[in-house]
Amino acid sequence: MGIVLASRSPRRIELLAAHGVVFTVDPADIDESVHSGENPHDYVRRMSASKHAVVAARHALDTVIAADTIVELDGVIHGQAADPDAARRTLRALSGATHHVHTCVTVGAGGHATSELVTSRVTFRLLSPGLVDWYVRTGEWQGKAGSYAVQGLGMALVAGVRGSLSNVVGLPVGETLALLR
């Protein structure tokens, strides 16, 4: 019996490893489409539970950790941008505003799982078009909910964070470790 992380996210891998968790990686690779009218909390819970179910079916004796992270501004979900233009649109929408980062973590084994939803508030600086273009050219936006990485160059975009910083990075560490216990 071991621990399996249902994600290939380098950020989640680094956060867990830094806290001494020994695990293997087996991504779920599920359809992450938003259902019409689905609210952000329901969406992130559904994604986390779905990822957990897929990977738990392959690892019946192991403890599986699954998570999903989204950025929400005024009820609109901002996931991973498909291309540079989409990243620019997202960053312009977040400019000067406070948004929510929601992560749902699901942990369990043997057919039993528990989920926890963690929300942090992130306030962006007012971004000039030049700053947005510079950031998009770095490529750091790729694979990131909300098209930014608070732990990287994206910190230049952020005025402040309320709540769990590790949640904004992609995995609320305190809550995840508590679920593992």
N, C-alpha and C positions, 0 to 999 in steps of 0.2 A: 504494500500500500504506500502510495506516494502522493505528491501534490502535482496537479497539472494546471497550467495557466492556459486558458482558452483564448489566447491572443498572441499575435506576433508583434505587438507594439513594443518598440525598443524602450519607450519610456516606462511602460508597465514592467517590463523585464528588469530594467535597471533599478526601479524603485523596490521591487520585491527582493532582488538579489542584495541590494544595499542593506536590507534589514535582516539578512541571514536566512531567508527562506530558500530552501532547496527544492527545485521544481523542474519539470519538463514543460516544453511548449507544444501545444497542439491547437492551432487556431480553428475556430468553428466554420469560417467562410459561409456565412448565411446571407440571405437577401436582407439588406438594411433599408428597404424602401419605407417611407413614411406613409401610413394609411391616411386617406383623406379625412380631415377633421380631427386627427389624433392629437391629443395634447402632449406637450413635451415630457411630462412625468410618466404618462402611460407608455409613450414611445420608448423611453430609455429603460423602463422596467421590462417591457416586452423584449427588447433587444438583449438585455443581460440574461433574462430567463431562457430565451431561445438559444443563445450561445452556450449557456450552461447545459441545457438539455441535449444538444447535439454532441458536445464533447463528453458529457457524463455517460452517454450511451456507448461510447467507445472505451471508456475507462471505468467500468462498473465498480472496481474495488478502490479507486483513488478518490481523493478529495479534489474537486475541480473548482477553480476560481475563474469566474467570467465577469466581464465588466463592459459597460458601454458609457461613453462620455459624449455629451452634446453641449453646444452653446445655444442659449435661448435669449432672444431679444424681443420683448413685447409679444410673446406667444409664438414667435416664428423660430423654428429650429434651423440652426446653421451647423450643418455637419461638415464633412470634408469637401472642399471645393474640387470640382472636376478639372478645372483649368485656371490659368492665370487671370482671365477676365472675371471668372466667378470669385476668385480670391479677392480681387480688387473690390468687387461689389460688396462682399461680406465685410471687408475691413472698412470701407466707407460707411456702411450701415452701423458698425460698432463705434466709429469715431465720435469721441465726446460723450459717449453714452455708458451707462452701467448695464451690464448684461449678467445673466446667470449661467454658470457652468454646472450641469447636472451629471453626476455619475451614479449609476446603479451598479453595485457589486453583488454578485450572487455566489455563494460558497456552499458546497455540500458534497455529500457522498452517500452511496447506497440508496438512492431514490429520495433523499431528504435534502432540501436546500433552503437557505435563508438569504434574503436579499435586504440590502440597505441602500437607500437613496440619499446621496450627499449633495448639497448645493452650496456653491460659493458665489460671491458677487465680485465681478471684475469691472473696474471703471477704466475706460480707455481715455487717453489724452485726445485732444482735438488733433486729428491727423491731417497734415498737408498732403496734397496730391503727390508731391515729390517724395515724402516719407513712405506713402503707400506704394509708389512705384519701386522705390529702393527695396522695401521689404519683400515685395513680390519677386523682384529679380534675384533675391537671395535663394529662393526656392524652399525656404524653411516652412512655408505655409502648407506644403504638400503632405497629405496624410494627417492633417491636424483639424480637429473640430474647431470651427470658427476661424480657420485659416491663420492661426498664429501659435507660437510656442513661447509661453511665458518664461520657460527656463532657458531660452536661448536669446537670439537677437530680438525676438518679439517683446522682450521686457522693455524695449525702448518705446513700445506702443502703450504700455500700461501705466496708469497713474496710481492704481491701488487695488489691493485684493482684500476682501473680507471673507474669512472662513478658511478652509483647508487649501493651502497652496498646492499640496500634492494632488488634491482633487483636480485642480486646474491643469496640472501637468498630465493627469490621466488616470490616477488611481489614488483614492483617499486611503493612505497607508494605515492610519490609526484604526479606522473602521474595518479595513480588510484584515488586519492582524487580529482584531477582536473577533471577527467572524471565524477566523481559522482556529481560534482557541475553543 
